[in-house]
Structure formats: C-alpha cells, structure tokens
Amino acid sequence: MGIQSFTPTAGGSPDRKFIATTTLTTTARDWSISGSAGNYMIMSATNQAGYVIYTDGTNKTGAPVGKSVPVAHSFNTITIMGLEADQFSLYKVSPKSTTAVADVFSRFTIGHTTITSSGNHSFPGTYLPVVDLLAIGGGGGGGHHGGGGGGGGAYVYLSKFPMNAVTPATIPGRAGVCSKGGSTTFGGVIAEGGGGAGEHGGGVPTSGANGGGASGGHWSSSQNGAVGNTPTNLPYGFTYAGPYAGQFIGGFSGGNSHDSNSWARRGGGGGGATGAGSNGHNNAGGNGGPGVISPFSAGTLAGLYFSAGGRGSQHESNTNGSNGSHWSDGGYGMGGQSTGNTTNSATQGGPGVIGYRSYS
C-alpha cells in the first residue's frame, strides 16, 4: 500500500505522520515501500548514523538518517544503509511555513563591553552566547636618539564569537623603549603585539603583528626594518573570509634606516595596521604606518583608531618623521614614536584592549 497524503494536525512544527517500521538484518537493505512526492524522514531507533535513498528505479533522492528531505518524485523502494539489527521508522513530514529574517540580530538589545585589565571575565548570562569580539595587541616601544618607530599591535575581529560563562583575559600595558608589545589574549584568541623599534647604538628591531622600524643611531650602514607577522588561522574554525568570519588587519613591516654619515642616520617608521612604515631619508626619520578605525558605532571604543605605527627620527637632532595616520600617544595598539637625542614617555607603545558587542 502506498503512502497516502494527509493534513497535518494543528500546532507543532514540523508535523510528521508515522508510516511504517523495518529492521535491518544486514548493513544495507532495499525496503519495498511506495509513496508520492513529499517531505520524508527516516529515524534510527538507536540514534545511529546511516543513509537512505528514495528511488523509483530512475530518479533518486538521498539523505542522512534523521534528516527531513523533500522528495520531488514518487518512489517504490527505499535503500537503507545503517547498523545491522537497528530499527528504522519512516515518517511523512509536513513542515510549517516560515518567513525569512534578514537580520535576526537587529531584534536584540545591543550592549558594548570594554576590557582593559587582565583577569577572568564573567559573561552576563542574560545575553545570547555570542558576541562580535575585537582584540587589539599592545604596540611596540619606539626608539630614541635617532631610533626607529614601534610597530602597531594586531587587530583581530571575530563576528558571532561563542562565549563562555568565564573567560581568562590578558591585557598588556605599555611596552618600554624598543620592546615588543605584549599579546592580548581572550580564551583561545591571540592578538600579537607590535614589534619593538631598533635601539640606538646596537639593537635591531623586532618583528610582531607589525614590524618595528630600523634604528638610525651609531650604525656603520643602514639597517632593515622588521617584518610583520600574519597569522594563518583563527580559533574555533573561524577563517579570514566569508560570513561570520574572522578578520586580521596588519602584517606590515617597519621602515629601513637611512645611511648618510655616522651622526646623521635616520630611523625607519614602525609598521601600522593598514600600511608599512616608510624608510628614513635625507631630511628626516621615516613615517609610521596608518592605523585602523574601530568596527563599533557605539560604546567606549566607537570612533577610535588603533595600531598606527610610530615615527622614526634623526640621530643628532629632532628631525623626526610623522607618526602613522590617526596615531595617539598611549592609544590602544599604537607603536611608540621615536625621538632625537632625548627620551620621554611617548616612546612607549600603547596598551592592548578587548571589546565586544553583545545581544540580549
């Protein structure tokens, strides 16, 4: 007897009607049972994996066991592949109609949280368990006395990132002169710090999310800026493309120093989130690479720029380059700027930060 059409009962979604049950005596069997076109589902009594094929001998429609599938043709045989001795039940399914939602997250109340100190962060239980997460690594320290500029910290953004009730956070403070910036971490997410600048009198710049600029002081020849590092993946299966994906902005190198004479070398600028640091040149130190604007339109991080590279300077005088676009002293992820033959607190890198947009 064929499977008959039916009218679903009121309520419930989806509605399904039991048709028949069979038991496998081998791992693959043909079940001689017929039905008209419609939505069907076969369930395992033991919730084991399997596969089914609905066929009339010419047309075929396959589906995993436990999944409802539209069969656009009639059939007289169902091939079942599964665990021997397992019992399988056939249902005809009548899904209820639904309406597409273009942006379901717009229906929620939006909240913004900023984390500026290390420790265990408690996520409020009233929110959906996903957030749009931003992590900024600490900026690298700048040089002095003709040194290079510090590199900007990493910018990592994850859309609809799954949250735990408690997540450990590490937020680095300002990096010292010529030091690499600390990495910002949040659970399995790591935003690397920016590279430290080349040091007056001997030290070389270090790589990071964006590289530090080369030193212009007391070198017998020019020095190369450090490279920026680009991560190859993100945690929890996120990638760098596609919907609800991860995004990294950075990976730029610091600028080289200019070789002129033993007392007039110019340091290179630090790499920024959206561009490399420029080389030192005849007139001044190199410029830092530009920063990147916040993805948030509300909250304490809205409108802020992050991770610009610091400027390089000349050895003997204060003939400095320019800091990267939207640079600020002590701003999140900012590379430290270089000075001439003096030092000050502005050569420190900017701290890291974590921010997220939540839905409740």
N, C-alpha and C positions, 0 to 999 in steps of 0.2 A: 504494500500500500504506500502510495506517495505521501510526502509531507504536505499537509494542507495549509492554505493561508489562514491567518487568524487576525483578530482585532485585539490589540494589547489592552490589558486592564488599566483602569485609571490609576495614576500615580506611579512612581518608580521610574528610574532611568538608569540603564536601559531596561525594557521589559523583555523577558525571554520565556519561551514555551518549551518544555521538555518534550522530546520526540521519542528517543529510544536509547538503550544502553547495550554495549557489547564489550566483550573481554578478549584481549589478545592472547592467543596461545603460542604465537611466535612474535618476533620483534617487528614484523611487517605483515599486514593483512589487508585484503580487499573486503570491504563491507558493502554488500549488495543492498543499497537503500536509495530511494529516489526522492527528488524534491524539485520544486520550481525555483526560479531565481529569487534571491533574497539575501538577507544577512544571517550567517550561521556561525556557530561556535561549538567546538568540542572541548570538554573538560576532562582532565585526568582525576580519577578518584584519589590518587596519592600525590597529586600536585607535582608530577614528574614532567620533565621536558619531553617533547615529541613534535611530530609534524604530520599534517593531514593534507590530502589533495582531493578536491571535489572534481569529478570528471563525468562527461557523458560519452567518453571514448574519443572525442575530438578536442573539445575545449577543456581546459584545466585551470583551476584556481587553487593555490596553495596558501597555507597559513600555519604558524606555530600553534601547538595545542594551547588552549586557554585564551586565544585571541579571536575576537569577533572579526569577520571578514565579509565584505559584500561579494556574493557570487552572482555574476551577471548572466549566467546561463543555467539551464536545468542540468540535473545530474542524475545518474543511476548507480554510481559507485563512489565510495569514499575510501581512499587508501590511507591507512593509519600506520605510522611508524612510531614506535614507543617502547616502553619497558614491557617485557613479556610478563603475562599474568596481570597486568594493570587493567583497570576497568575504565571505559571511556563513554561519556554521555554526550549525545547530540542535542543541541538547542537551536531553535529558530529565534532570532533576535529582532526586536523592533525598536531601534534607537529613537529616542525623542528628538525633536528638532531643537536646535540651539541657535544663538545669534553670536556672530564673531565679535570679539572685543579687540579694538585696535590697540589700545594701550591700557592694560589692566592696572598697571602701577599708578596711573594717574588718578585712580579712585581712592587711593590711600592718603593718609596724612603724612607729609614728608617731614622728617627730622634730620638735623645735622649735628654730628658729634666730632670734636677735635681732641686728639690725644697728644699731649706734649711732654709727658713724663713716662718713664719705664715702670712696668708693673703688670699685674694681672688685670685685664679689662673685663668687667662684667657687662654682658649684653642684656638690655631690658627684655624680659620675657613677653611683654605686650606687643612687641614688634614681629613682623614677618622675619623668618630666619635667614634673610638675605639682605645684603647691603651693596651699594656702589662704593668700593673701597679705593682710597688713594693713599699711597705710601711714598714719602719723599726721603731719600737718603741724605745724610749730612754732607755739606760742602767741604771740599779740601781746603787746607790752610794756604794762604798766599806767602810769597817770599818777601824779602826786604833787601835794601841796599843793592838794587838792580835785579831783584829776583823775578820769577815768573808769577803768574796768577794761578789761584787754585781752581780746580775743576768743579763743576756743579754736580750735586748728588743726583741719583737716579729718580725718575718719575715713573711709578708703576700704578696703573689704574685697572681695577677688575670690576666689571659690571655683574651685578647679581651674585656676589660672592657669598657662599654659605657660611653662616656664623655659628659659633659655639657659644654656650652659656658663659664660659670664661675662656679668654684667650690671652696668652702672655704677649706683652708688647715691649720692644726695646727701642727707645728713642735716644739717639746720640745728641750730645751737646755740641758746642762749637769746637771745631778742630783747631789745634795750635798751629803756629807758624810752620809752614812746609809739611804739615802732617796730612795724611789721608783722612777724609771724613769717615765717620762711623756709619755702619749699615743700620738702616731702620728695619725692624722685623715685626711681623704680626702673624703669629701662628707659623704657617709654612711659607708666608710671603716674605721675600727679602728684597729691599731696595738698597743697592750698594752705594757706598759713599763715593764722593768725588775724589780724584787724585790730588795729592799734595804737590805744591809748586817746587821747582828747582831751587835749591838753597844757595845763598851767597857763599862763595868760597869752596864749593866742593860737592854738595849734594845734588842728586839728579831727581827730576820729577817722577812721580809715581802714577801708575795707571789707576783707573777706577771707572765708575759709571760714565764719567767724562774725564779725560786726562788732564793732569796738571801742566802748566806752561813751563818751558825751559828757563834756566837761570841765565842772567846776563852778567853775573859778577865773578871776576877773578878766574876766567877761563882762557885757555890759550887758543881756543877755537869755539865755533858755535856749537850749541847743544840742541838736541831734538826734544820736542815736547813728547809727553807720554800719551799712549793710545787710550781710547775709550773702550770699555768692555760692553758688549751687547749680550744679554742672556739668551739662551736658546729655547727656554720653555718657562712655563709658569706652573704653580702647583694646582692640584685638583682638576687636571685635564684641560685647563684653560690654554688657549693658543693666542697668537698675536693678530688674528683676523677673524671676521665673522661675527654674528650676533652674540651678545653676552660673552664677549671675548676679553682677553687681557690686552693691555697696551703698555709698551715700554717706550719712553721718549728719552733719547740720549745716545751714548756710544760715540761721542765726538772727541777728537784728540786735542791736546794743548798745542799752542804755537811754539815754533823754534825760536832760539835766541839769535840775535844778530851779531856777527863777528866784525868788529871795527878795530878797536885797539884795546889794550889791557885795562883802560879805565873808562871806557865808554860803551861797553856792550849793553844791549837792551834785551830784557827778558820777554818771553812769549806769553800771550794771554792764555788763561785756562779755558778748556772746552766747556760749552754750555749745553743745555738740554736740546736746543734746536740748531746748534751750529758749532763749528770748531773755533778754537782760539786762533787769532792771527799771529804771524811771526813778528818779533821785534824788528825794527827797521832803523834807518839812519836818524830819524828825528825823535823817536820815542819808543817806549815799550809796546808790545803787541796788545790788541784789544781782546777782551774776553768774549766768549760765545754767548748768544742771547738766551734768555730764559723762556719759560712756557707758562701760560695762564692756567688758573685753576679750572677744573671741569664743573665746579659747583657755582650755582647762581644765587645761593643763599647760605647762611651760616658764617662763621668767623673766617673761613678760607675763601669766601666768594671774592672774586676780583683780584686776588693776589697772584703774583708771579713767583715762580720757583726756579731754582737751579741755574741761574745765569753764571757764567764764568767770570773770574776776577781778572783784572788788568795786569799786564807786565809793566816794568819800569826800567829806567836807565840806572846804571851803576852809580855814577858820580853825583848827579843832580836829580831833582824831582821832575824829570821829563817823562811823565807817565803816559801809558796808553789809556784807553777808555774801558770801563767795565762793560760787561755784556748788557744788552738792552734789558731794561726793567730790573737791573741789579739793585739791591739794597743791602746795606751793612747789617748783617745778622739775620737777613731774611732766610726763610726755610730753604735749605739746599743750596744756598749761594756760595760760590767759590770765594775765598778770601782775596782781597786785592793786594797788589804789591806796592811798596813804597820805594823811595830813592834810598838815601843813606840814613834813614831813620826807621824806627818801628813804632807801630801803635796797634790798638786793639782791632782796627779794621782789617788787619791781615789774617784774622781768624776766619775759618769757614762758618757758614750758617748752620744751625741745628737741623735735625730731621723732624718730621711730623707725620702723623697719621690722621686722616679724616675720613668720615664715611657718611653717606646719605642712607637713611633708614625709612622703612614703610610700616605704618601701623593703622 
